[in-house]
Structure formats: C-alpha cells, structure tokens
Amino acid sequence: MEFCPECGSLLLPKEGLLQCRCGYTKKIGEKEKERYDLGKEPESPREIPVIEEEIQQMPTVKSDCRRCGNTEAYYWMVQTRGADEPATKFFRCTKCKYTWREYD
C-alpha cells in the first residue's frame, strides 16, 4: 500500500496509475504492476460468494424457507460489503436447498 504524499489518503490503482481522491497521481512501474495485479479484470460488485460444495457440516438454525415451508436451514456469514458494515447472513434450506440472504 502506498499513501498520497499530499493528503495522506490511500493511493488506488486505476488506468495504469496510482491515484488519490485529491487529484495526485503517480505512474506505476513494473514492480508495482505485479504487486497490484493490474492484469486481472476487476470482480463484478454483484458477484456473491456462495458455497457450492456439500454443507451438511454447517451449523443449522430455525428459519422458515419461503419456497417449501421447511423450518430448518444451514447458515454462514460473508463480509460482502465494507468492513465497517455487518456481514451478510446466507441461509440454505436443509430440505429443498433454496438459498437466500439477510442483511442486518
């Protein structure tokens, strides 16, 4: 991580440069390109990580499935938003495998 020498904010890689919200920019050299992994496409913000493997070992809670009416579901939590916001709770029905999420 590098910080802006003018305002102290975090410099973010964008369009081959390290840029700050105050307007400061710095050219990225080859070492920095590897460090920031700029060859990869950014992940879509709509992608939601869902566990696809068998989850019988996951904890269960009492929760009503909207699809089949079952009252038990597996659950897990994933930090899908900012670190200062609560994690998203995912549920999967133990009977029909319908998956849904809840935000706090």
C-alpha positions in Angstrom: 0.0 0.0 0.0 1.1 3.4 -0.8 -0.2 6.7 0.6 -0.6 10.1 -1.0 2.3 12.4 -0.1 0.0 15.4 -0.3 -3.1 14.4 1.8 -2.1 11.0 3.3 -5.0 9.0 1.7 -4.5 5.6 0.2 -3.4 5.6 -3.4 -5.6 3.3 -5.6 -4.5 1.7 -8.9 -6.6 2.9 -11.8 -5.7 3.2 -15.6 -2.0 2.4 -15.0 -1.6 5.0 -12.3 -1.8 5.2 -8.6 -4.5 7.8 -8.0 -5.7 9.8 -5.0 -9.0 11.4 -4.4 -7.3 14.7 -4.0 -6.0 14.5 -7.6 -2.5 13.4 -7.0 -1.3 10.6 -9.5 1.8 8.5 -9.6 3.0 6.4 -12.6 3.1 2.6 -11.8 6.3 0.8 -12.6 6.6 -2.9 -13.5 7.2 -3.9 -9.8 4.1 -2.1 -8.8 2.0 -3.7 -11.6 2.9 -7.2 -10.2 2.1 -6.1 -6.7 -1.2 -4.6 -7.6 -2.1 -7.4 -10.0 -3.3 -5.0 -12.6 -3.6 -7.7 -15.3 -6.8 -9.1 -13.8 -10.2 -7.9 -14.6 -12.0 -6.4 -11.6 -14.6 -8.6 -10.0 -18.2 -7.6 -10.5 -19.7 -6.0 -7.4 -22.8 -8.1 -8.0 -20.9 -11.4 -7.5 -21.9 -13.0 -4.3 -19.8 -15.9 -2.9 -22.0 -18.9 -2.3 -20.6 -22.2 -1.0 -21.4 -24.8 -3.7 -20.0 -28.0 -2.0 -22.0 -30.2 0.3 -22.6 -28.3 3.5 -24.0 -30.9 5.9 -21.4 -29.9 8.4 -22.5 -26.3 8.6 -24.5 -25.1 11.6 -28.3 -25.0 11.4 -30.8 -22.5 12.7 -34.6 -22.3 12.8 -35.6 -20.3 9.8 -38.6 -20.5 7.5 -37.9 -21.4 3.9 -40.0 -19.3 1.6 -40.1 -22.0 -1.1 -41.0 -25.2 0.7 -42.0 -24.1 4.3 -39.3 -26.2 6.0 -38.2 -24.6 9.3 -34.5 -25.5 9.4 -31.7 -24.0 7.3 -27.9 -24.1 7.2 -26.3 -20.7 7.6 -23.0 -19.0 7.0 -21.8 -15.4 7.0 -19.7 -13.5 4.4 -18.4 -9.9 4.5 -19.9 -8.8 1.2 -19.9 -5.0 2.0 -17.5 -2.6 3.6 -15.6 -3.8 6.7 -17.4 -1.2 8.8 -20.8 -2.8 8.0 -22.2 -6.1 9.3 -21.6 -9.3 7.4 -24.4 -10.8 5.2 -26.0 -13.9 6.5 -26.7 -16.7 4.0 -29.2 -19.4 4.6 -29.8 -22.7 2.7 -32.9 -24.8 3.3 -32.0 -28.3 4.6 -34.8 -29.8 2.6 -35.1 -28.1 -0.8 -31.6 -26.4 -0.9 -33.2 -23.0 -1.6 -30.6 -20.3 -0.7 -31.4 -16.7 0.5 -29.6 -14.0 2.4 -30.4 -11.4 5.1 -28.8 -8.1 5.9 -28.6 -6.7 9.4 
